[in-house]
Amino acid sequence: MTDLLKVIDEMPLEVYERLKSAAETGKWEDGSALSEAQRDSTLQVVMLFQQRRLHLHEHFTIGNDGTVIELSKAELKKRFRGDTIAEFKEDEL
């Protein structure tokens, strides 16, 4: 485990971003699919990187203490209040 922690501590942010994208989409950058084992391992590395390096407080990320951060519905509404995703006129629907 200490070897993995050393790798995480030295991993460039760019590598984390690529691994995160692969875990989210199930595909490597070249379009080839991740095997189930690769996806599981990649997701674990992404979660460990978030916990050790990023110190995020976003919904469904890993906090410094290793737990999943889950924001309440009220907190999520508060964060996204006023953010318009799309607007349509009645005749466009």
C-alpha distance (Angstrom), angle and dihedral (degrees) to the residues before:
residue distance angle dihedral
M1 . . .
T2 3.80 . .
D3 3.82 89.5 .
L4 3.80 90.1 55.0
L5 3.80 91.4 48.1
K6 3.80 89.6 51.7
V7 3.80 90.3 50.9
I8 3.82 90.5 49.7
D9 3.80 92.3 48.0
E10 3.82 91.4 51.8
M11 3.82 97.7 38.4
P12 3.83 114.7 118.2
L13 3.80 116.1 -123.1
E14 3.81 89.2 -118.6
V15 3.81 91.2 62.4
Y16 3.81 90.4 49.3
E17 3.82 90.1 51.9
R18 3.81 91.1 51.6
L19 3.78 92.6 48.1
K20 3.80 90.9 47.1
S21 3.79 91.0 51.8
A22 3.80 90.8 49.1
A23 3.81 91.7 50.0
E24 3.82 91.4 48.5
T25 3.80 97.4 46.2
G26 3.80 100.7 29.8
K27 3.81 89.8 -128.3
W28 3.79 136.5 97.5
E29 3.80 118.7 -126.6
D30 3.81 91.0 -93.7
G31 3.82 89.9 58.2
S32 3.78 97.8 -107.1
A33 3.79 115.4 136.3
L34 3.79 123.2 -109.9
S35 3.76 115.7 -121.7
E36 3.81 115.9 -122.4
A37 3.81 89.8 -103.7
Q38 3.83 91.8 49.4
R39 3.79 91.4 49.4
D40 3.80 92.2 49.6
S41 3.81 92.6 48.2
T42 3.79 93.1 44.4
L43 3.79 91.8 50.6
Q44 3.80 90.7 50.4
V45 3.81 91.6 51.5
V46 3.82 90.9 48.2
M47 3.80 91.5 50.5
L48 3.80 92.4 47.0
F49 3.82 91.1 48.8
Q50 3.81 90.5 51.2
Q51 3.79 91.4 49.6
R52 3.81 96.7 46.5
R53 3.79 103.4 33.7
L54 3.80 116.7 16.5
H55 3.80 105.4 48.6
L56 3.81 91.6 -155.6
H57 3.77 125.9 179.4
E58 3.79 96.9 -168.1
H59 3.80 126.6 124.3
F60 3.82 113.1 -79.6
T61 3.78 96.6 6.0
I62 3.79 126.2 121.8
G63 3.79 116.3 -98.5
N64 3.80 127.6 -143.5
D65 3.80 90.6 -94.7
G66 3.83 91.3 55.3
T67 3.80 97.0 -107.5
V68 3.78 126.0 124.2
I69 3.79 112.4 -103.0
E70 3.78 109.5 -131.5
L71 3.77 116.8 -179.0
S72 3.77 120.0 -152.5
K73 3.78 120.8 -111.4
A74 3.83 89.2 -107.6
E75 3.82 91.5 52.7
L76 3.80 91.6 49.5
K77 3.81 91.9 48.8
K78 3.80 89.9 49.7
R79 3.82 91.6 51.5
F80 3.79 94.2 49.3
R81 3.80 99.0 37.3
G82 3.76 110.5 127.4
D83 3.80 94.6 14.1
T84 3.79 107.2 124.3
I85 3.76 113.0 -151.8
A86 3.80 96.7 -175.1
E87 3.77 137.9 -17.2
F88 3.78 126.4 -150.8
K89 3.76 133.7 -175.3
E90 3.77 116.5 -129.9
D91 3.81 93.2 -111.0
E92 3.84 90.7 53.8
L93 3.79 93.0 62.3
